[in-house]
Every structure is written in C-alpha cells, then in structure tokens.
Amino acid sequence: MPKLKTKSGVKKRFRLTGSGKVRAQQAGKQHGMIKRSNKFIRNARGSIILKDQDARIIKKFMPYG
C-alpha cells in the first residue's frame, strides 16, 4: 500500500493535542486590525480547540496525526 499524503494546507494551519483534539488559530486576526474593536482583538488571542464536527473533517486530511 502506498503512503497517504497529508494535505499541505492542513499541516500549516492545524495541530493535534496530546488527547487527539484539533487546535487552530483564531479566525480574523491576519490583517485589518485597525477596523476591529479592542474587545474583538483581546478575545481572539491564542488558539482554540475545534468542535467535534469540524475536527472530524480536518482529521481526514491528516491521516497520520
């Protein structure tokens, strides 16, 4: 059997935690901060754990974790 390839966009954007959950960066923080409120910028700090429905899709693209 050939090896399965990991989707290159997924390996740049997501990581798995030790318990197998999918961790991602907060959306909306790449550019345009001048128009966003300070409250939005504060709340969008750090990373998030994806919901199970979304994580299931991402895990298909990272076959070996």
CHARMM internal coordinates of N, CA and C (Angstrom, degrees):
IC EDIT
DIST 1 N 1 CA 1.4531
DIST 1 CA 1 C 1.5267
ANGL 1 N 1 CA 1 C 110.06
DIST 1 C 2 N 1.3284
ANGL 1 CA 1 C 2 N 117.16
DIHE 1 N 1 CA 1 C 2 N 136.20
DIST 2 N 2 CA 1.4658
ANGL 1 C 2 N 2 CA 118.44
DIHE 1 CA 1 C 2 N 2 CA 176.01
DIST 2 CA 2 C 1.5314
ANGL 2 N 2 CA 2 C 110.35
DIHE 1 C 2 N 2 CA 2 C -75.51
DIST 2 C 3 N 1.3290
ANGL 2 CA 2 C 3 N 114.28
DIHE 2 N 2 CA 2 C 3 N 158.72
DIST 3 N 3 CA 1.4612
ANGL 2 C 3 N 3 CA 119.39
DIHE 2 CA 2 C 3 N 3 CA 177.00
DIST 3 CA 3 C 1.5271
ANGL 3 N 3 CA 3 C 109.63
DIHE 2 C 3 N 3 CA 3 C -72.91
DIST 3 C 4 N 1.3135
ANGL 3 CA 3 C 4 N 116.12
DIHE 3 N 3 CA 3 C 4 N 150.65
DIST 4 N 4 CA 1.4573
ANGL 3 C 4 N 4 CA 121.38
DIHE 3 CA 3 C 4 N 4 CA 175.89
DIST 4 CA 4 C 1.5144
ANGL 4 N 4 CA 4 C 109.43
DIHE 3 C 4 N 4 CA 4 C -89.51
DIST 4 C 5 N 1.3181
ANGL 4 CA 4 C 5 N 115.82
DIHE 4 N 4 CA 4 C 5 N 140.17
DIST 5 N 5 CA 1.4621
ANGL 4 C 5 N 5 CA 119.51
DIHE 4 CA 4 C 5 N 5 CA 179.84
DIST 5 CA 5 C 1.5252
ANGL 5 N 5 CA 5 C 110.69
DIHE 4 C 5 N 5 CA 5 C -89.29
DIST 5 C 6 N 1.3162
ANGL 5 CA 5 C 6 N 115.78
DIHE 5 N 5 CA 5 C 6 N 143.18
DIST 6 N 6 CA 1.4527
ANGL 5 C 6 N 6 CA 122.03
DIHE 5 CA 5 C 6 N 6 CA 173.69
DIST 6 CA 6 C 1.5275
ANGL 6 N 6 CA 6 C 108.27
DIHE 5 C 6 N 6 CA 6 C -82.84
DIST 6 C 7 N 1.3247
ANGL 6 CA 6 C 7 N 116.20
DIHE 6 N 6 CA 6 C 7 N 137.72
DIST 7 N 7 CA 1.4620
ANGL 6 C 7 N 7 CA 120.72
DIHE 6 CA 6 C 7 N 7 CA 177.27
DIST 7 CA 7 C 1.5250
ANGL 7 N 7 CA 7 C 108.61
DIHE 6 C 7 N 7 CA 7 C -64.67
DIST 7 C 8 N 1.3197
ANGL 7 CA 7 C 8 N 117.94
DIHE 7 N 7 CA 7 C 8 N 123.51
DIST 8 N 8 CA 1.4645
ANGL 7 C 8 N 8 CA 120.08
DIHE 7 CA 7 C 8 N 8 CA -171.45
DIST 8 CA 8 C 1.5270
ANGL 8 N 8 CA 8 C 112.35
DIHE 7 C 8 N 8 CA 8 C -68.14
DIST 8 C 9 N 1.3368
ANGL 8 CA 8 C 9 N 118.28
DIHE 8 N 8 CA 8 C 9 N -28.64
DIST 9 N 9 CA 1.4570
ANGL 8 C 9 N 9 CA 119.88
DIHE 8 CA 8 C 9 N 9 CA 176.39
DIST 9 CA 9 C 1.5184
ANGL 9 N 9 CA 9 C 112.14
DIHE 8 C 9 N 9 CA 9 C -68.21
DIST 9 C 10 N 1.3185
ANGL 9 CA 9 C 10 N 116.02
DIHE 9 N 9 CA 9 C 10 N -31.58
DIST 10 N 10 CA 1.4646
ANGL 9 C 10 N 10 CA 120.74
DIHE 9 CA 9 C 10 N 10 CA -179.26
DIST 10 CA 10 C 1.5184
ANGL 10 N 10 CA 10 C 110.99
DIHE 9 C 10 N 10 CA 10 C -74.64
DIST 10 C 11 N 1.3194
ANGL 10 CA 10 C 11 N 117.37
DIHE 10 N 10 CA 10 C 11 N -39.70
DIST 11 N 11 CA 1.4653
ANGL 10 C 11 N 11 CA 118.29
DIHE 10 CA 10 C 11 N 11 CA -178.16
DIST 11 CA 11 C 1.5235
ANGL 11 N 11 CA 11 C 111.99
DIHE 10 C 11 N 11 CA 11 C -69.40
DIST 11 C 12 N 1.3330
ANGL 11 CA 11 C 12 N 117.55
DIHE 11 N 11 CA 11 C 12 N -20.25
DIST 12 N 12 CA 1.4572
ANGL 11 C 12 N 12 CA 120.20
DIHE 11 CA 11 C 12 N 12 CA 176.25
DIST 12 CA 12 C 1.5292
ANGL 12 N 12 CA 12 C 111.96
DIHE 11 C 12 N 12 CA 12 C -82.18
DIST 12 C 13 N 1.3358
ANGL 12 CA 12 C 13 N 117.94
DIHE 12 N 12 CA 12 C 13 N -25.33
DIST 13 N 13 CA 1.4475
ANGL 12 C 13 N 13 CA 120.56
DIHE 12 CA 12 C 13 N 13 CA -168.52
DIST 13 CA 13 C 1.5261
ANGL 13 N 13 CA 13 C 115.59
DIHE 12 C 13 N 13 CA 13 C -109.87
DIST 13 C 14 N 1.3451
ANGL 13 CA 13 C 14 N 117.09
DIHE 13 N 13 CA 13 C 14 N -20.22
DIST 14 N 14 CA 1.4577
ANGL 13 C 14 N 14 CA 119.96
DIHE 13 CA 13 C 14 N 14 CA -173.36
DIST 14 CA 14 C 1.5168
ANGL 14 N 14 CA 14 C 110.66
DIHE 13 C 14 N 14 CA 14 C -130.65
DIST 14 C 15 N 1.3426
ANGL 14 CA 14 C 15 N 115.48
DIHE 14 N 14 CA 14 C 15 N 152.89
DIST 15 N 15 CA 1.4685
ANGL 14 C 15 N 15 CA 121.48
DIHE 14 CA 14 C 15 N 15 CA 174.02
DIST 15 CA 15 C 1.5140
ANGL 15 N 15 CA 15 C 108.21
DIHE 14 C 15 N 15 CA 15 C -138.08
DIST 15 C 16 N 1.3228
ANGL 15 CA 15 C 16 N 115.69
DIHE 15 N 15 CA 15 C 16 N 152.35
DIST 16 N 16 CA 1.4548
ANGL 15 C 16 N 16 CA 120.28
DIHE 15 CA 15 C 16 N 16 CA 177.23
DIST 16 CA 16 C 1.5237
ANGL 16 N 16 CA 16 C 109.72
DIHE 15 C 16 N 16 CA 16 C -94.53
DIST 16 C 17 N 1.3242
ANGL 16 CA 16 C 17 N 115.83
DIHE 16 N 16 CA 16 C 17 N 141.61
DIST 17 N 17 CA 1.4535
ANGL 16 C 17 N 17 CA 120.29
DIHE 16 CA 16 C 17 N 17 CA 174.16
DIST 17 CA 17 C 1.5220
ANGL 17 N 17 CA 17 C 108.80
DIHE 16 C 17 N 17 CA 17 C -83.05
DIST 17 C 18 N 1.3152
ANGL 17 CA 17 C 18 N 116.87
DIHE 17 N 17 CA 17 C 18 N 176.02
DIST 18 N 18 CA 1.4499
ANGL 17 C 18 N 18 CA 120.81
DIHE 17 CA 17 C 18 N 18 CA -179.65
DIST 18 CA 18 C 1.5125
ANGL 18 N 18 CA 18 C 112.95
DIHE 17 C 18 N 18 CA 18 C -63.05
DIST 18 C 19 N 1.3240
ANGL 18 CA 18 C 19 N 117.16
DIHE 18 N 18 CA 18 C 19 N -31.34
DIST 19 N 19 CA 1.4627
ANGL 18 C 19 N 19 CA 120.43
DIHE 18 CA 18 C 19 N 19 CA -179.23
DIST 19 CA 19 C 1.5195
ANGL 19 N 19 CA 19 C 112.37
DIHE 18 C 19 N 19 CA 19 C -89.54
DIST 19 C 20 N 1.3460
ANGL 19 CA 19 C 20 N 117.68
DIHE 19 N 19 CA 19 C 20 N 3.45
DIST 20 N 20 CA 1.4627
ANGL 19 C 20 N 20 CA 120.55
DIHE 19 CA 19 C 20 N 20 CA 175.29
DIST 20 CA 20 C 1.5129
ANGL 20 N 20 CA 20 C 115.47
DIHE 19 C 20 N 20 CA 20 C 94.10
DIST 20 C 21 N 1.3179
ANGL 20 CA 20 C 21 N 117.47
DIHE 20 N 20 CA 20 C 21 N 6.26
DIST 21 N 21 CA 1.4638
ANGL 20 C 21 N 21 CA 119.72
DIHE 20 CA 20 C 21 N 21 CA 176.60
DIST 21 CA 21 C 1.5228
ANGL 21 N 21 CA 21 C 109.40
DIHE 20 C 21 N 21 CA 21 C -81.69
DIST 21 C 22 N 1.3327
ANGL 21 CA 21 C 22 N 116.43
DIHE 21 N 21 CA 21 C 22 N 159.16
DIST 22 N 22 CA 1.4657
ANGL 21 C 22 N 22 CA 121.38
DIHE 21 CA 21 C 22 N 22 CA -177.20
DIST 22 CA 22 C 1.5194
ANGL 22 N 22 CA 22 C 109.12
DIHE 21 C 22 N 22 CA 22 C -100.10
DIST 22 C 23 N 1.3398
ANGL 22 CA 22 C 23 N 115.72
DIHE 22 N 22 CA 22 C 23 N 125.08
DIST 23 N 23 CA 1.4602
ANGL 22 C 23 N 23 CA 121.73
DIHE 22 CA 22 C 23 N 23 CA 179.62
DIST 23 CA 23 C 1.5202
ANGL 23 N 23 CA 23 C 108.89
DIHE 22 C 23 N 23 CA 23 C -105.84
DIST 23 C 24 N 1.3381
ANGL 23 CA 23 C 24 N 116.47
DIHE 23 N 23 CA 23 C 24 N 138.26
DIST 24 N 24 CA 1.4601
ANGL 23 C 24 N 24 CA 121.99
DIHE 23 CA 23 C 24 N 24 CA -178.22
DIST 24 CA 24 C 1.5207
ANGL 24 N 24 CA 24 C 109.36
DIHE 23 C 24 N 24 CA 24 C -139.76
DIST 24 C 25 N 1.3302
ANGL 24 CA 24 C 25 N 115.54
DIHE 24 N 24 CA 24 C 25 N 162.61
DIST 25 N 25 CA 1.4505
ANGL 24 C 25 N 25 CA 120.70
DIHE 24 CA 24 C 25 N 25 CA 175.31
DIST 25 CA 25 C 1.5222
ANGL 25 N 25 CA 25 C 109.73
DIHE 24 C 25 N 25 CA 25 C -79.56
DIST 25 C 26 N 1.3177
ANGL 25 CA 25 C 26 N 116.14
DIHE 25 N 25 CA 25 C 26 N 156.23
DIST 26 N 26 CA 1.4520
ANGL 25 C 26 N 26 CA 121.09
DIHE 25 CA 25 C 26 N 26 CA 177.72
DIST 26 CA 26 C 1.5284
ANGL 26 N 26 CA 26 C 109.64
DIHE 25 C 26 N 26 CA 26 C -66.97
DIST 26 C 27 N 1.3188
ANGL 26 CA 26 C 27 N 116.10
DIHE 26 N 26 CA 26 C 27 N 143.18
DIST 27 N 27 CA 1.4606
ANGL 26 C 27 N 27 CA 121.15
DIHE 26 CA 26 C 27 N 27 CA 178.99
DIST 27 CA 27 C 1.5241
ANGL 27 N 27 CA 27 C 110.38
DIHE 26 C 27 N 27 CA 27 C -80.18
DIST 27 C 28 N 1.3275
ANGL 27 CA 27 C 28 N 116.14
DIHE 27 N 27 CA 27 C 28 N 151.77
DIST 28 N 28 CA 1.4533
ANGL 27 C 28 N 28 CA 121.21
DIHE 27 CA 27 C 28 N 28 CA 172.60
DIST 28 CA 28 C 1.5042
ANGL 28 N 28 CA 28 C 115.88
DIHE 27 C 28 N 28 CA 28 C 86.97
DIST 28 C 29 N 1.3401
ANGL 28 CA 28 C 29 N 118.65
DIHE 28 N 28 CA 28 C 29 N 17.59
DIST 29 N 29 CA 1.4634
ANGL 28 C 29 N 29 CA 120.58
DIHE 28 CA 28 C 29 N 29 CA -175.98
DIST 29 CA 29 C 1.5292
ANGL 29 N 29 CA 29 C 113.26
DIHE 28 C 29 N 29 CA 29 C -117.00
DIST 29 C 30 N 1.3010
ANGL 29 CA 29 C 30 N 118.80
DIHE 29 N 29 CA 29 C 30 N 13.26
DIST 30 N 30 CA 1.4602
ANGL 29 C 30 N 30 CA 120.56
DIHE 29 CA 29 C 30 N 30 CA -175.76
DIST 30 CA 30 C 1.5298
ANGL 30 N 30 CA 30 C 112.14
DIHE 29 C 30 N 30 CA 30 C -79.74
DIST 30 C 31 N 1.3001
ANGL 30 CA 30 C 31 N 116.88
DIHE 30 N 30 CA 30 C 31 N -42.90
DIST 31 N 31 CA 1.4707
ANGL 30 C 31 N 31 CA 119.90
DIHE 30 CA 30 C 31 N 31 CA -178.68
DIST 31 CA 31 C 1.5212
ANGL 31 N 31 CA 31 C 108.38
DIHE 30 C 31 N 31 CA 31 C -157.22
DIST 31 C 32 N 1.3518
ANGL 31 CA 31 C 32 N 116.11
DIHE 31 N 31 CA 31 C 32 N 171.91
DIST 32 N 32 CA 1.4638
ANGL 31 C 32 N 32 CA 120.94
DIHE 31 CA 31 C 32 N 32 CA 177.78
DIST 32 CA 32 C 1.5132
ANGL 32 N 32 CA 32 C 113.83
DIHE 31 C 32 N 32 CA 32 C 76.16
DIST 32 C 33 N 1.3390
ANGL 32 CA 32 C 33 N 117.66
DIHE 32 N 32 CA 32 C 33 N 31.56
DIST 33 N 33 CA 1.4614
ANGL 32 C 33 N 33 CA 120.40
DIHE 32 CA 32 C 33 N 33 CA -178.12
DIST 33 CA 33 C 1.5297
ANGL 33 N 33 CA 33 C 112.48
DIHE 32 C 33 N 33 CA 33 C -69.40
DIST 33 C 34 N 1.3264
ANGL 33 CA 33 C 34 N 117.21
DIHE 33 N 33 CA 33 C 34 N -21.73
DIST 34 N 34 CA 1.4653
ANGL 33 C 34 N 34 CA 120.59
DIHE 33 CA 33 C 34 N 34 CA -176.23
DIST 34 CA 34 C 1.5324
ANGL 34 N 34 CA 34 C 110.69
DIHE 33 C 34 N 34 CA 34 C -65.03
DIST 34 C 35 N 1.3257
ANGL 34 CA 34 C 35 N 116.28
DIHE 34 N 34 CA 34 C 35 N -30.06
DIST 35 N 35 CA 1.4554
ANGL 34 C 35 N 35 CA 119.45
DIHE 34 CA 34 C 35 N 35 CA -177.95
DIST 35 CA 35 C 1.5241
ANGL 35 N 35 CA 35 C 113.00
DIHE 34 C 35 N 35 CA 35 C -92.45
DIST 35 C 36 N 1.3085
ANGL 35 CA 35 C 36 N 117.98
DIHE 35 N 35 CA 35 C 36 N -4.67
DIST 36 N 36 CA 1.4526
ANGL 35 C 36 N 36 CA 121.45
DIHE 35 CA 35 C 36 N 36 CA -179.50
DIST 36 CA 36 C 1.5302
ANGL 36 N 36 CA 36 C 110.02
DIHE 35 C 36 N 36 CA 36 C -94.15
DIST 36 C 37 N 1.2963
ANGL 36 CA 36 C 37 N 116.19
DIHE 36 N 36 CA 36 C 37 N 150.48
DIST 37 N 37 CA 1.4615
ANGL 36 C 37 N 37 CA 119.66
DIHE 36 CA 36 C 37 N 37 CA -179.11
DIST 37 CA 37 C 1.5248
ANGL 37 N 37 CA 37 C 109.88
DIHE 36 C 37 N 37 CA 37 C -75.94
DIST 37 C 38 N 1.3197
ANGL 37 CA 37 C 38 N 115.47
DIHE 37 N 37 CA 37 C 38 N 157.37
DIST 38 N 38 CA 1.4619
ANGL 37 C 38 N 38 CA 120.11
DIHE 37 CA 37 C 38 N 38 CA 177.87
DIST 38 CA 38 C 1.5288
ANGL 38 N 38 CA 38 C 111.02
DIHE 37 C 38 N 38 CA 38 C -62.06
DIST 38 C 39 N 1.3244
ANGL 38 CA 38 C 39 N 116.25
DIHE 38 N 38 CA 38 C 39 N -33.26
DIST 39 N 39 CA 1.4607
ANGL 38 C 39 N 39 CA 120.47
DIHE 38 CA 38 C 39 N 39 CA 178.44
DIST 39 CA 39 C 1.5278
ANGL 39 N 39 CA 39 C 110.64
DIHE 38 C 39 N 39 CA 39 C -64.02
DIST 39 C 40 N 1.3231
ANGL 39 CA 39 C 40 N 117.30
DIHE 39 N 39 CA 39 C 40 N -41.75
DIST 40 N 40 CA 1.4633
ANGL 39 C 40 N 40 CA 120.71
DIHE 39 CA 39 C 40 N 40 CA 178.87
DIST 40 CA 40 C 1.5246
ANGL 40 N 40 CA 40 C 110.77
DIHE 39 C 40 N 40 CA 40 C -63.69
DIST 40 C 41 N 1.3200
ANGL 40 CA 40 C 41 N 116.33
DIHE 40 N 40 CA 40 C 41 N -45.38
DIST 41 N 41 CA 1.4684
ANGL 40 C 41 N 41 CA 120.73
DIHE 40 CA 40 C 41 N 41 CA -178.06
DIST 41 CA 41 C 1.5301
ANGL 41 N 41 CA 41 C 110.13
DIHE 40 C 41 N 41 CA 41 C -63.45
DIST 41 C 42 N 1.3135
ANGL 41 CA 41 C 42 N 116.60
DIHE 41 N 41 CA 41 C 42 N -40.59
DIST 42 N 42 CA 1.4597
ANGL 41 C 42 N 42 CA 120.92
DIHE 41 CA 41 C 42 N 42 CA 179.14
DIST 42 CA 42 C 1.5268
ANGL 42 N 42 CA 42 C 111.48
DIHE 41 C 42 N 42 CA 42 C -64.53
DIST 42 C 43 N 1.3278
ANGL 42 CA 42 C 43 N 116.26
DIHE 42 N 42 CA 42 C 43 N -45.31
DIST 43 N 43 CA 1.4600
ANGL 42 C 43 N 43 CA 120.37
DIHE 42 CA 42 C 43 N 43 CA -176.85
DIST 43 CA 43 C 1.5255
ANGL 43 N 43 CA 43 C 112.69
DIHE 42 C 43 N 43 CA 43 C -72.64
DIST 43 C 44 N 1.3216
ANGL 43 CA 43 C 44 N 117.01
DIHE 43 N 43 CA 43 C 44 N -20.30
DIST 44 N 44 CA 1.4641
ANGL 43 C 44 N 44 CA 120.28
DIHE 43 CA 43 C 44 N 44 CA -178.11
DIST 44 CA 44 C 1.5231
ANGL 44 N 44 CA 44 C 112.23
DIHE 43 C 44 N 44 CA 44 C -94.74
DIST 44 C 45 N 1.3298
ANGL 44 CA 44 C 45 N 117.50
DIHE 44 N 44 CA 44 C 45 N 17.20
DIST 45 N 45 CA 1.4548
ANGL 44 C 45 N 45 CA 121.92
DIHE 44 CA 44 C 45 N 45 CA 179.65
DIST 45 CA 45 C 1.5272
ANGL 45 N 45 CA 45 C 110.47
DIHE 44 C 45 N 45 CA 45 C -76.20
DIST 45 C 46 N 1.3148
ANGL 45 CA 45 C 46 N 116.64
DIHE 45 N 45 CA 45 C 46 N 149.74
DIST 46 N 46 CA 1.4625
ANGL 45 C 46 N 46 CA 119.84
DIHE 45 CA 45 C 46 N 46 CA 173.26
DIST 46 CA 46 C 1.5176
ANGL 46 N 46 CA 46 C 113.01
DIHE 45 C 46 N 46 CA 46 C 79.51
DIST 46 C 47 N 1.3136
ANGL 46 CA 46 C 47 N 115.93
DIHE 46 N 46 CA 46 C 47 N -155.67
DIST 47 N 47 CA 1.4581
ANGL 46 C 47 N 47 CA 120.79
DIHE 46 CA 46 C 47 N 47 CA -177.77
DIST 47 CA 47 C 1.5213
ANGL 47 N 47 CA 47 C 109.39
DIHE 46 C 47 N 47 CA 47 C -125.09
DIST 47 C 48 N 1.3375
ANGL 47 CA 47 C 48 N 115.38
DIHE 47 N 47 CA 47 C 48 N 169.22
DIST 48 N 48 CA 1.4530
ANGL 47 C 48 N 48 CA 121.05
DIHE 47 CA 47 C 48 N 48 CA -177.81
DIST 48 CA 48 C 1.5261
ANGL 48 N 48 CA 48 C 109.71
DIHE 47 C 48 N 48 CA 48 C -127.81
DIST 48 C 49 N 1.3142
ANGL 48 CA 48 C 49 N 116.18
DIHE 48 N 48 CA 48 C 49 N 160.93
DIST 49 N 49 CA 1.4609
ANGL 48 C 49 N 49 CA 122.71
DIHE 48 CA 48 C 49 N 49 CA 171.91
DIST 49 CA 49 C 1.5221
ANGL 49 N 49 CA 49 C 106.67
DIHE 48 C 49 N 49 CA 49 C -98.97
DIST 49 C 50 N 1.3320
ANGL 49 CA 49 C 50 N 116.80
DIHE 49 N 49 CA 49 C 50 N 126.34
DIST 50 N 50 CA 1.4540
ANGL 49 C 50 N 50 CA 120.12
DIHE 49 CA 49 C 50 N 50 CA -178.14
DIST 50 CA 50 C 1.5225
ANGL 50 N 50 CA 50 C 111.12
DIHE 49 C 50 N 50 CA 50 C -70.75
DIST 50 C 51 N 1.3251
ANGL 50 CA 50 C 51 N 115.32
DIHE 50 N 50 CA 50 C 51 N 151.94
DIST 51 N 51 CA 1.4562
ANGL 50 C 51 N 51 CA 121.13
DIHE 50 CA 50 C 51 N 51 CA 174.15
DIST 51 CA 51 C 1.5300
ANGL 51 N 51 CA 51 C 108.99
DIHE 50 C 51 N 51 CA 51 C -67.31
DIST 51 C 52 N 1.3264
ANGL 51 CA 51 C 52 N 115.73
DIHE 51 N 51 CA 51 C 52 N 160.18
DIST 52 N 52 CA 1.4581
ANGL 51 C 52 N 52 CA 120.74
DIHE 51 CA 51 C 52 N 52 CA -175.57
DIST 52 CA 52 C 1.5256
ANGL 52 N 52 CA 52 C 112.80
DIHE 51 C 52 N 52 CA 52 C -60.89
DIST 52 C 53 N 1.3355
ANGL 52 CA 52 C 53 N 116.70
DIHE 52 N 52 CA 52 C 53 N -36.51
DIST 53 N 53 CA 1.4581
ANGL 52 C 53 N 53 CA 120.03
DIHE 52 CA 52 C 53 N 53 CA -179.05
DIST 53 CA 53 C 1.5210
ANGL 53 N 53 CA 53 C 111.33
DIHE 52 C 53 N 53 CA 53 C -64.19
DIST 53 C 54 N 1.3485
ANGL 53 CA 53 C 54 N 116.62
DIHE 53 N 53 CA 53 C 54 N -40.66
DIST 54 N 54 CA 1.4554
ANGL 53 C 54 N 54 CA 120.75
DIHE 53 CA 53 C 54 N 54 CA 179.79
DIST 54 CA 54 C 1.5236
ANGL 54 N 54 CA 54 C 111.02
DIHE 53 C 54 N 54 CA 54 C -76.54
DIST 54 C 55 N 1.3181
ANGL 54 CA 54 C 55 N 116.47
DIHE 54 N 54 CA 54 C 55 N -37.68
DIST 55 N 55 CA 1.4604
ANGL 54 C 55 N 55 CA 120.63
DIHE 54 CA 54 C 55 N 55 CA -178.11
DIST 55 CA 55 C 1.5259
ANGL 55 N 55 CA 55 C 111.32
DIHE 54 C 55 N 55 CA 55 C -63.98
DIST 55 C 56 N 1.3218
ANGL 55 CA 55 C 56 N 116.75
DIHE 55 N 55 CA 55 C 56 N -33.64
DIST 56 N 56 CA 1.4608
ANGL 55 C 56 N 56 CA 120.69
DIHE 55 CA 55 C 56 N 56 CA 179.31
DIST 56 CA 56 C 1.5346
ANGL 56 N 56 CA 56 C 110.94
DIHE 55 C 56 N 56 CA 56 C -60.93
DIST 56 C 57 N 1.3246
ANGL 56 CA 56 C 57 N 116.83
DIHE 56 N 56 CA 56 C 57 N -38.54
DIST 57 N 57 CA 1.4671
ANGL 56 C 57 N 57 CA 121.27
DIHE 56 CA 56 C 57 N 57 CA 179.06
DIST 57 CA 57 C 1.5180
ANGL 57 N 57 CA 57 C 110.24
DIHE 56 C 57 N 57 CA 57 C -67.95
DIST 57 C 58 N 1.3272
ANGL 57 CA 57 C 58 N 117.48
DIHE 57 N 57 CA 57 C 58 N -44.66
DIST 58 N 58 CA 1.4536
ANGL 57 C 58 N 58 CA 122.42
DIHE 57 CA 57 C 58 N 58 CA -177.16
DIST 58 CA 58 C 1.5223
ANGL 58 N 58 CA 58 C 110.71
DIHE 57 C 58 N 58 CA 58 C -65.16
DIST 58 C 59 N 1.3299
ANGL 58 CA 58 C 59 N 116.98
DIHE 58 N 58 CA 58 C 59 N -39.11
DIST 59 N 59 CA 1.4678
ANGL 58 C 59 N 59 CA 120.50
DIHE 58 CA 58 C 59 N 59 CA -177.24
DIST 59 CA 59 C 1.5244
ANGL 59 N 59 CA 59 C 113.13
DIHE 58 C 59 N 59 CA 59 C -65.24
DIST 59 C 60 N 1.3518
ANGL 59 CA 59 C 60 N 116.93
DIHE 59 N 59 CA 59 C 60 N -24.25
DIST 60 N 60 CA 1.4614
ANGL 59 C 60 N 60 CA 119.92
DIHE 59 CA 59 C 60 N 60 CA 176.09
DIST 60 CA 60 C 1.5229
ANGL 60 N 60 CA 60 C 111.07
DIHE 59 C 60 N 60 CA 60 C -65.92
DIST 60 C 61 N 1.3306
ANGL 60 CA 60 C 61 N 116.16
DIHE 60 N 60 CA 60 C 61 N -29.87
DIST 61 N 61 CA 1.4611
ANGL 60 C 61 N 61 CA 120.81
DIHE 60 CA 60 C 61 N 61 CA -177.67
DIST 61 CA 61 C 1.5255
ANGL 61 N 61 CA 61 C 112.93
DIHE 60 C 61 N 61 CA 61 C -87.96
DIST 61 C 62 N 1.3422
ANGL 61 CA 61 C 62 N 118.21
DIHE 61 N 61 CA 61 C 62 N -8.45
DIST 62 N 62 CA 1.4596
ANGL 61 C 62 N 62 CA 121.12
DIHE 61 CA 61 C 62 N 62 CA 175.72
DIST 62 CA 62 C 1.5235
ANGL 62 N 62 CA 62 C 107.98
DIHE 61 C 62 N 62 CA 62 C -121.68
DIST 62 C 63 N 1.3229
ANGL 62 CA 62 C 63 N 118.06
DIHE 62 N 62 CA 62 C 63 N 79.24
DIST 63 N 63 CA 1.4650
ANGL 62 C 63 N 63 CA 120.49
DIHE 62 CA 62 C 63 N 63 CA -170.56
DIST 63 CA 63 C 1.5198
ANGL 63 N 63 CA 63 C 114.61
DIHE 62 C 63 N 63 CA 63 C -64.22
DIST 63 C 64 N 1.3201
ANGL 63 CA 63 C 64 N 119.23
DIHE 63 N 63 CA 63 C 64 N -25.62
DIST 64 N 64 CA 1.4598
ANGL 63 C 64 N 64 CA 121.25
DIHE 63 CA 63 C 64 N 64 CA -176.87
DIST 64 CA 64 C 1.5210
ANGL 64 N 64 CA 64 C 112.72
DIHE 63 C 64 N 64 CA 64 C -109.87
DIST 64 C 65 N 1.3309
ANGL 64 CA 64 C 65 N 116.77
DIHE 64 N 64 CA 64 C 65 N 13.74
DIST 65 N 65 CA 1.4553
ANGL 64 C 65 N 65 CA 120.18
DIHE 64 CA 64 C 65 N 65 CA 176.41
DIST 65 CA 65 C 1.4192
ANGL 65 N 65 CA 65 C 114.83
DIHE 64 C 65 N 65 CA 65 C 80.76
END
COOR INIT
IC SEED 1 N 1 CA 1 C
IC BUILD
